Amino acid sequence: MIEPRPGWALPDFRELWRYRELLYFLALRDIKVRYAQTVLGVGWALAQPLATMAVFALFLGRVGGVGKDVPNYPLFVYAGMVAWTFFGNTIGTAALSVVSNERLVTKIYFPRLVIPLATAGVGLFDLVLATALLGGLAAWWGVLPSWSLLLLPLVALALTLAAAGIGVLLSALIVAQRDFKYVLTFGVQLWMFATPSLYLPPEALSETARLWLPLNPAHGLVAAFRQSALGEAVDWYAFGVSAATGAALALFGMLYFRRVERTFADTI
């Protein structure tokens, strides 16, 4: 029986669990659709971080001199881009997921939260492939893992929570107002450049910047991903603040989504 729901409430996780198979098949469908009829296939999961690494390594590392004091600067950038690509792509696909599944939303009942959450599965698939290549590149450059590698699953979980939560919030906003779709296009690009941990070592940042930048959840989580993957010392302050900020945004995103999802079929 479908009952009235309160305006602000957490998702019904028991109901989400009952629809776990739908979540799985939606994620599997999105993976197949993304790489269907492409020449490179899953190679496109590696193309974006590799291409961005080449641009940063050339223009910042060589021309700009940013990477002159960073050992293996291309590897440094690629490790950060693996995390950012997952973060940015998950936000983008989750944000557009509800309006892209208009027919599904308007015809049958199921927890609408399943749709944006399923997009995280596509991102995780790409993340696994890109991380495998990262391991190969690290071995090529002679960078050995350390105990910090054990932290990598926790960092990936925090990245997933933050990205999916922000995507959930944006997906609800885009249903109500399509202008957010166009803001999303360049907003994620600007966000990348506003995350200096992608291309700058911590030593290049001022004390004030290191204090406040972790409020950008991507900043500390990208840095923690690279540090744990490459055996560097983890900046626990940046990781903790960014993880907490990402979790808070995810919580607000799910609360807002829950509040407005009842109107999706009428407004989409």
C-alpha positions as CSV (number, residue, x, y, z in Angstrom):
1,M,0.0,0.0,0.0
2,I,1.3,3.4,-1.0
3,E,1.0,5.9,1.9
4,P,1.6,9.7,2.1
5,R,5.2,10.5,2.9
6,P,6.5,13.3,5.1
7,G,8.1,16.3,3.3
8,W,11.6,15.8,4.6
9,A,12.7,12.3,5.4
10,L,15.5,9.9,4.7
11,P,15.0,7.3,1.9
12,D,13.4,4.0,2.9
13,F,16.6,1.9,2.7
14,R,14.5,-1.3,3.2
15,E,12.5,-0.4,0.1
16,L,15.7,0.3,-1.8
17,W,17.1,-3.1,-0.8
18,R,14.0,-4.8,-2.2
19,Y,14.6,-3.1,-5.5
20,R,18.4,-4.0,-5.5
21,E,18.0,-6.1,-8.6
22,L,16.5,-3.2,-10.5
23,L,19.4,-1.0,-9.5
24,Y,21.8,-3.7,-10.7
25,F,20.1,-4.1,-14.1
26,L,19.9,-0.4,-14.6
27,A,23.6,-0.1,-13.9
28,L,24.4,-3.0,-16.3
29,R,22.2,-1.4,-19.0
30,D,24.0,1.9,-18.7
31,I,27.4,0.2,-19.0
32,K,26.3,-1.7,-22.1
33,V,24.8,1.4,-23.7
34,R,27.9,3.5,-23.0
35,Y,30.3,1.2,-24.8
36,A,27.9,-0.2,-27.5
37,Q,29.1,0.3,-31.1
38,T,32.3,2.0,-30.1
39,V,35.7,1.2,-31.6
40,L,37.7,1.5,-28.4
41,G,35.0,0.0,-26.2
42,V,36.0,0.1,-22.5
43,G,39.2,1.9,-23.6
44,W,37.2,5.1,-23.4
45,A,37.2,4.7,-19.6
46,L,41.0,5.2,-19.8
47,A,41.1,7.8,-22.6
48,Q,39.7,10.8,-20.5
49,P,42.1,10.6,-17.6
50,L,45.1,9.8,-19.9
51,A,44.3,12.8,-22.2
52,T,43.9,15.2,-19.3
53,M,47.1,13.9,-17.8
54,A,48.9,14.6,-21.1
55,V,47.5,18.2,-21.2
56,F,48.4,19.0,-17.6
57,A,51.8,17.3,-17.8
58,L,52.7,19.3,-20.9
59,F,51.3,22.7,-20.1
60,L,51.8,22.8,-16.4
61,G,54.6,20.3,-15.9
62,R,56.8,21.4,-18.7
63,V,55.8,24.8,-19.9
64,G,54.5,26.2,-16.6
65,G,57.1,24.5,-14.5
66,V,54.5,23.5,-11.9
67,G,55.7,19.9,-11.8
68,K,59.4,20.5,-11.7
69,D,59.6,19.7,-8.0
70,V,57.2,16.7,-8.2
71,P,58.7,13.3,-8.9
72,N,56.9,11.5,-11.7
73,Y,54.6,14.5,-12.4
74,P,52.6,12.7,-15.1
75,L,51.8,9.8,-12.7
76,F,51.0,12.4,-10.0
77,V,48.4,14.0,-12.3
78,Y,47.0,10.7,-13.7
79,A,46.4,9.4,-10.2
80,G,44.4,12.5,-9.4
81,M,42.5,12.4,-12.7
82,V,41.4,8.8,-12.1
83,A,39.6,10.0,-8.9
84,W,38.3,13.2,-10.5
85,T,37.0,11.5,-13.7
86,F,35.0,9.2,-11.6
87,F,33.7,12.0,-9.4
88,G,32.8,14.4,-12.2
89,N,31.3,11.8,-14.5
90,T,29.2,10.3,-11.7
91,I,27.8,13.7,-10.9
92,G,27.1,14.5,-14.5
93,T,25.4,11.2,-15.3
94,A,23.4,11.0,-12.1
95,A,22.2,14.6,-12.5
96,L,20.7,13.8,-15.9
97,S,19.5,10.3,-15.1
98,V,15.9,11.1,-14.0
99,V,15.0,13.3,-17.0
100,S,16.7,10.7,-19.3
101,N,14.4,8.0,-17.9
102,E,11.2,10.0,-18.4
103,R,9.2,7.0,-19.7
104,L,10.2,4.8,-16.8
105,V,9.4,7.4,-14.2
106,T,5.9,8.2,-15.6
107,K,4.7,4.6,-16.2
108,I,5.5,2.4,-13.1
109,Y,6.2,2.8,-9.4
110,F,9.6,2.1,-7.9
111,P,11.9,4.2,-5.6
112,R,13.1,6.9,-7.9
113,L,16.3,7.1,-6.1
114,V,17.3,3.9,-7.8
115,I,17.8,5.8,-11.1
116,P,20.6,8.2,-10.0
117,L,22.2,5.6,-7.7
118,A,22.5,3.1,-10.6
119,T,24.7,5.6,-12.5
120,A,27.4,5.2,-9.8
121,G,27.8,1.6,-11.0
122,V,28.9,2.8,-14.4
123,G,31.5,5.1,-12.8
124,L,32.8,2.4,-10.5
125,F,33.3,0.1,-13.5
126,D,35.4,2.8,-15.2
127,L,37.2,3.5,-11.9
128,V,38.3,-0.1,-11.5
129,L,39.7,-0.1,-15.1
130,A,41.5,3.2,-14.6
131,T,42.9,2.2,-11.3
132,A,44.3,-1.0,-12.8
133,L,46.1,1.1,-15.4
134,L,47.3,3.3,-12.5
135,G,48.9,0.3,-10.9
136,G,50.7,-0.5,-14.1
137,L,52.0,3.0,-14.6
138,A,53.2,3.1,-11.0
139,A,55.1,-0.1,-11.5
140,W,56.6,1.4,-14.7
141,W,57.8,4.4,-12.8
142,G,59.1,2.3,-10.0
143,V,56.6,3.5,-7.4
144,L,55.8,0.8,-4.9
145,P,52.6,0.6,-2.9
146,S,52.6,0.8,0.9
147,W,50.2,0.1,3.8
148,S,48.2,3.2,2.7
149,L,46.8,1.1,-0.2
150,L,44.5,-0.4,2.3
151,L,42.8,3.0,2.6
152,L,41.9,3.0,-1.1
153,P,38.5,1.2,-0.8
154,L,37.5,3.7,2.0
155,V,38.5,6.7,-0.2
156,A,36.6,5.2,-3.1
157,L,33.5,4.8,-0.9
158,A,33.7,8.4,0.2
159,L,34.1,9.5,-3.4
160,T,31.1,7.4,-4.4
161,L,28.9,8.8,-1.6
162,A,29.8,12.4,-2.3
163,A,29.5,12.2,-6.1
164,A,26.2,10.2,-6.0
165,G,24.7,12.5,-3.4
166,I,25.5,15.6,-5.3
167,G,24.2,14.0,-8.5
168,V,21.0,13.0,-6.7
169,L,20.5,16.6,-5.6
170,L,21.1,17.9,-9.1
171,S,18.8,15.3,-10.7
172,A,15.9,16.6,-8.6
173,L,16.7,20.2,-9.4
174,I,17.0,19.5,-13.1
175,V,13.5,17.9,-13.1
176,A,12.1,21.1,-11.6
177,Q,14.2,23.6,-13.6
178,R,16.0,22.6,-16.8
179,D,18.4,25.6,-16.5
180,F,20.4,23.5,-14.0
181,K,21.3,21.2,-16.9
182,Y,23.2,23.9,-18.7
183,V,24.8,25.1,-15.5
184,L,26.0,21.5,-15.0
185,T,27.8,21.5,-18.3
186,F,30.4,24.1,-17.4
187,G,30.0,23.9,-13.7
188,V,31.8,20.6,-13.5
189,Q,34.6,21.9,-15.7
190,L,35.1,24.9,-13.4
191,W,35.0,22.6,-10.4
192,M,37.9,20.7,-11.8
193,F,40.1,23.8,-12.0
194,A,38.9,24.7,-8.5
195,T,40.4,21.5,-7.2
196,P,44.1,22.2,-7.1
197,S,45.0,18.8,-5.6
198,L,44.7,17.5,-9.2
199,Y,47.7,19.4,-10.5
200,L,49.5,21.0,-7.5
201,P,51.4,19.4,-4.7
202,P,50.3,20.4,-1.2
203,E,53.6,22.3,-0.7
204,A,52.5,24.7,-3.4
205,L,49.5,25.8,-1.4
206,S,49.4,28.4,1.4
207,E,48.5,27.4,4.9
208,T,45.2,29.3,4.5
209,A,44.4,27.4,1.3
210,R,45.2,24.0,2.9
211,L,42.9,25.0,5.8
212,W,39.8,25.9,3.6
213,L,40.2,24.0,0.4
214,P,39.0,20.6,1.9
215,L,35.5,22.2,2.2
216,N,35.5,21.3,-1.5
217,P,34.9,17.6,-1.2
218,A,36.8,16.8,-4.4
219,H,40.0,18.4,-3.1
220,G,40.7,16.2,-0.1
221,L,39.2,13.0,-1.6
222,V,41.2,13.3,-4.8
223,A,44.4,13.9,-2.8
224,A,43.6,11.0,-0.5
225,F,43.0,8.7,-3.5
226,R,46.4,9.6,-5.0
227,Q,48.2,9.3,-1.7
228,S,46.8,5.9,-0.8
229,A,47.3,4.6,-4.3
230,L,50.9,5.8,-4.6
231,G,52.1,5.0,-1.1
232,E,52.3,8.6,0.1
233,A,51.5,10.0,3.5
234,V,47.8,10.7,3.8
235,D,46.6,14.2,4.7
236,W,44.1,13.1,7.3
237,Y,42.8,16.6,7.9
238,A,42.0,17.2,4.2
239,F,40.5,13.7,3.8
240,G,38.4,14.0,7.0
241,V,37.0,17.4,6.2
242,S,36.3,16.6,2.5
243,A,34.7,13.2,3.4
244,A,32.5,14.9,6.0
245,T,31.5,17.7,3.6
246,G,30.7,15.1,0.9
247,A,28.6,13.1,3.3
248,A,26.7,16.2,4.4
249,L,26.0,17.1,0.8
250,A,24.8,13.5,0.1
251,L,22.5,13.6,3.1
252,F,21.0,16.9,2.0
253,G,20.7,15.6,-1.6
254,M,18.8,12.5,-0.6
255,L,16.5,14.5,1.8
256,Y,15.6,17.0,-1.0
257,F,15.2,14.2,-3.5
258,R,12.8,12.4,-1.1
259,R,10.8,15.6,-0.6
260,V,10.2,16.3,-4.3
261,E,10.2,12.9,-5.9
262,R,6.4,12.6,-5.6
263,T,6.0,15.4,-8.2
264,F,8.4,13.9,-10.8
265,A,5.8,12.2,-12.9
266,D,3.8,15.5,-13.2
267,T,6.7,17.9,-13.9
268,I,9.2,15.8,-15.9
